[in-house]
């Protein structure tokens, strides 16, 4: 089964993500397909303008519904608008003035997402998590009713996806199952990067431990049933954090990631890797400049993926990315960890099995196949299948922990 909506691989994948998010009301299939018919030519300007136009149209509908006090329509439209603004941003580094466009559209994306969360029942709580003399921004979202201390899922986003996608992929299904959910922006992610200039770090336990401290201080969180679940590049951050933070009851990595740099070398090839490994920084940067200069689409995607690291030199960037390797720490992981293993994983093929094999403690590898439509990185159009398998496992794991 093959889906192909755009000749640009990244745009094609983003379309699949948007279609899959309809399962949790993050998109409307008709809106996505109509916009795709305009935006799928692979040009950044076309992509950006088509998705922002859709987002603004849906946001206007949300505002009209809000003025007429149609709560459900307001909530749903703001979530769709947030997702469409986020989809547009994938192309921002291919535009003539990317930073100005990024600032405007990211602000619109986050405003729509804020308004969506305020229209939820109950409204989300905006939180500020103490972090290294400052704070991480986040949201606590829970199910209706006074249910007391609840199991709580820390939703760990990936490298460059919008928070609205983290919500539809992990947050919404958790709340539907009466979990509390913490959404947050870590270093290099979303508002921490775009508004504060804070870049990635490999030692992600320094991020997750303050979050666990924050949750344990709350009366509405069951301290024995805290879950850490991550998507995409968080398949590295989750196990890295687990190696040092042992107060988490269970965790999910979708998919497993051993070395983040593998996703970069997969596209660059063995000759460039050999040049980088030779240590010839000057020649490597010259060659990469020539390669990126011949392919504007590749150059734009390179800038988008490099942005969270804050490093211009390709040699220095890949040197930094190579530090994101969980193998030196995997023997310290004792938390039960579920790892997804989808057919067609194109960023980190084979990494889920490698991580699973290396784990010394409780572990569970879950296959997702092309035959059932749940294949590809993070199972973009297999969301119902993903939720059933992952959350049934979590429910069973946490049931064995007991209740406060």
Buried (B, 14 or more C-beta within 10 A) or exposed (E): EEEEBBEBBBBBBBBBBBBBBBBBBBBBEEBBEEBBEBBBBBBBEBBBBBBBBBBBBBBEBBBEBBEEEBEEBBBBBBBBBBBBBBBBBBBBBBBEEBEEBBEEBBBBBBBBBBBBBBBBEEEBBEBEBEBEEEBBBBBBBBBEEEEEBBBBBBBBBBBBBBBBBBBBBBBBBBBEBBBBBBBBBBBBBBBBBBBEEBBBBBBBBBBBBBBBEBBEEBEBBBBBBBBBBBBBBBBBBBBBBBBBBEBBBBBBBBBBBBBBBBBBBEBBEEEBBEBBEEEEBEEBBEBBEEBBEEEEBBBBBBBBBBBBBBBEBBBBBBBBBBEBBBEEBBEBBBBBBBBBBBBEBEBBBEBBBBBBEBBEEEBBBBBBBBEEBBBBBBBBBBBBBBBEBBBEBBBEBBEEBEEE
